[in-house]
Amino acid sequence: MSSVSAKTVVRYGFSILLVGVFMFPIFWWGLTSIKPISAIFNKDEVVVFDFEPTFNNYRVTLLGWSKSEVEIGKSGVMGTSGANSYDGRRSLLDSIIIAVGSTIVTVLMGLMASYALSRIQFWGSQGYMIWVLSQRFLPPIAIIVPLVFVFHDLGLRDTHLGLIIVHSLMNLPIALLLLKSFMDDIPKEIDQAAMIDGATRFQCFRLVVLPLIKGGVAATAVLCFVFSWTEFLLSLFLTNTIRTIPVKITTFVTSTGSEWGFISALGTSAIIPSFIFILLVQKHLVRGLTMGAIKD
């Protein structure tokens, strides 16, 4: 009994330690976002809790205050000092539009393509699947130059639609792989029974198969959203005025140094939409990630 208890304590202790190691950077990121400049750039010691918390970094990045208003201690009104290069509200909105849009497009396309590959056997289907997955292995930097010219000629450069399309193409191979694996776990006899009862192929997909893989769809949507939300290279080269969160944060690195307070405040705020999105699908997320792990 004691040995079992000791193993349980060690197992849970190791799990807590492992989670703590992964969560510490997020904790430090959030802690830095409420530190004053004197605590962030203290050369004598690493300031952990010995400081007076301030929300000035959030006021600048999320409420539109200018840096000068915060430094001189004004309460101010949003926009009274003109354009603020540290205002991250537009970037948050742009990132939400692009990430949500690309997630919807990717999941819809992935569902239809994965159902066809899972249920309809045709010559070259395996080769086609391998070809689609190979597109994900290609690093974006290898195609960025021709992609910029193509998007410029099509009028898609520096547009939300252009980024939604390119993010969807980037995430589609992963979505197709995941959704096909979930659909393969659903016996084909279910489709055949529904079609014997008079259901069409589309009705089998919409009314029979889709409800059974809601967990897989949720898991795929979360991964597509996170990949789009954190994508940097394509968003950097394909936009000028539209700046997603990763691109916006790079502008906080100036010739005089890095604005770590503003960077951590905007970075911490960027975690919230992903967290909310995961909460909305958490009922199906665990089931989707473990679907197919146990075979009868």
Summary of the structure (lengths in Angstrom):
residues: 296
radius of gyration: 24.0
end to end distance: 32.5
largest distance: 77.3
contacts: 830
relative contact order: 0.12
helix: 71%
strand: 1%
